[in-house]
Amino acid sequence: CPLSARLSYIMALLNPNIRSDVYEAIEYGELANMYNVRGVPKTVINEKLQFEGAYPPDIVIKKVKTEI
């Protein structure tokens, strides 16, 4: 999802403590299997919190803040 990818990159640009990597699940099947991707976009934060679907920026930021 381009909107989710863009949001993650913007967050990484604004905060040096955030790193963002975006992968195409079809092209990186091994990673998709490792993270049990069943729907896209799928967001993984610190290998602990995972959620699928596109959320508004304020919700994503809330989820990130709860994990850091």
Short mmCIF file of the C-alpha atoms (twelve columns), coordinates in Angstrom:
data_MODEL
# 
_entry.id   MODEL 
# 
loop_
_atom_site.group_PDB 
_atom_site.id 
_atom_site.type_symbol 
_atom_site.label_atom_id 
_atom_site.label_alt_id 
_atom_site.label_comp_id 
_atom_site.label_asym_id 
_atom_site.label_seq_id 
_atom_site.Cartn_x 
_atom_site.Cartn_y 
_atom_site.Cartn_z 
_atom_site.pdbx_PDB_model_num 
ATOM 1  C CA . CYS A 1  0.000  0.000   0.000  1 
ATOM 2  C CA . PRO A 2  1.716  3.196   -1.128 1 
ATOM 3  C CA . LEU A 3  0.089  5.296   1.596  1 
ATOM 4  C CA . SER A 4  1.333  3.039   4.397  1 
ATOM 5  C CA . ALA A 5  4.799  2.833   2.865  1 
ATOM 6  C CA . ARG A 6  4.951  6.608   2.538  1 
ATOM 7  C CA . LEU A 7  3.851  7.110   6.147  1 
ATOM 8  C CA . SER A 8  6.522  4.733   7.439  1 
ATOM 9  C CA . TYR A 9  9.225  6.513   5.425  1 
ATOM 10 C CA . ILE A 10 8.082  9.925   6.645  1 
ATOM 11 C CA . MET A 11 8.163  8.715   10.251 1 
ATOM 12 C CA . ALA A 12 11.708 7.412   9.730  1 
ATOM 13 C CA . LEU A 13 12.812 10.700  8.177  1 
ATOM 14 C CA . LEU A 14 11.414 12.696  11.078 1 
ATOM 15 C CA . ASN A 15 12.725 10.493  13.874 1 
ATOM 16 C CA . PRO A 16 16.260 9.037   13.910 1 
ATOM 17 C CA . ASN A 17 15.056 6.251   16.238 1 
ATOM 18 C CA . ILE A 18 12.723 4.870   13.580 1 
ATOM 19 C CA . ARG A 19 13.874 2.726   10.681 1 
ATOM 20 C CA . SER A 20 11.541 1.797   7.876  1 
ATOM 21 C CA . ASP A 21 11.843 -1.023  5.371  1 
ATOM 22 C CA . VAL A 22 9.125  -1.710  2.820  1 
ATOM 23 C CA . TYR A 23 8.943  -4.971  0.889  1 
ATOM 24 C CA . GLU A 24 6.688  -6.296  -1.839 1 
ATOM 25 C CA . ALA A 25 5.270  -9.512  -0.360 1 
ATOM 26 C CA . ILE A 26 5.089  -11.252 -3.735 1 
ATOM 27 C CA . GLU A 27 8.751  -10.526 -4.483 1 
ATOM 28 C CA . TYR A 28 9.961  -11.464 -0.991 1 
ATOM 29 C CA . GLY A 29 8.013  -14.622 -0.311 1 
ATOM 30 C CA . GLU A 30 10.401 -15.833 2.378  1 
ATOM 31 C CA . LEU A 31 9.879  -12.651 4.420  1 
ATOM 32 C CA . ALA A 32 6.139  -12.796 3.800  1 
ATOM 33 C CA . ASN A 33 6.077  -16.337 5.173  1 
ATOM 34 C CA . MET A 34 8.290  -15.410 8.121  1 
ATOM 35 C CA . TYR A 35 5.867  -12.646 9.135  1 
ATOM 36 C CA . ASN A 36 2.774  -14.662 8.216  1 
ATOM 37 C CA . VAL A 37 1.540  -12.027 5.749  1 
ATOM 38 C CA . ARG A 38 -2.056 -12.775 4.761  1 
ATOM 39 C CA . GLY A 39 -3.098 -9.246  3.839  1 
ATOM 40 C CA . VAL A 40 -1.358 -6.069  2.856  1 
ATOM 41 C CA . PRO A 41 -0.251 -3.702  4.053  1 
ATOM 42 C CA . LYS A 42 1.202  -5.469  7.067  1 
ATOM 43 C CA . THR A 43 3.135  -3.440  9.595  1 
ATOM 44 C CA . VAL A 44 5.622  -5.014  11.995 1 
ATOM 45 C CA . ILE A 45 7.015  -2.950  14.870 1 
ATOM 46 C CA . ASN A 46 10.018 -4.184  16.845 1 
ATOM 47 C CA . GLU A 47 9.236  -7.781  15.897 1 
ATOM 48 C CA . LYS A 48 6.425  -7.680  18.515 1 
ATOM 49 C CA . LEU A 49 3.464  -5.676  17.303 1 
ATOM 50 C CA . GLN A 50 1.957  -6.572  13.954 1 
ATOM 51 C CA . PHE A 51 -1.163 -5.295  12.271 1 
ATOM 52 C CA . GLU A 52 -2.682 -5.621  8.823  1 
ATOM 53 C CA . GLY A 53 -4.534 -2.970  6.921  1 
ATOM 54 C CA . ALA A 54 -4.122 0.690   6.164  1 
ATOM 55 C CA . TYR A 55 -4.778 2.894   9.169  1 
ATOM 56 C CA . PRO A 56 -4.895 6.676   9.412  1 
ATOM 57 C CA . PRO A 57 -1.587 8.256   10.491 1 
ATOM 58 C CA . ASP A 58 -2.825 9.125   14.004 1 
ATOM 59 C CA . ILE A 59 -3.699 5.482   14.705 1 
ATOM 60 C CA . VAL A 60 -0.339 4.227   13.386 1 
ATOM 61 C CA . ILE A 61 1.509  6.783   15.510 1 
ATOM 62 C CA . LYS A 62 -0.438 5.650   18.593 1 
ATOM 63 C CA . LYS A 63 0.508  2.033   17.890 1 
ATOM 64 C CA . VAL A 64 4.179  2.969   17.426 1 
ATOM 65 C CA . LYS A 65 4.213  4.958   20.668 1 
ATOM 66 C CA . THR A 66 2.804  2.022   22.633 1 
ATOM 67 C CA . GLU A 67 5.640  -0.177  21.382 1 
ATOM 68 C CA . ILE A 68 8.574  2.136   22.094 1 
# 
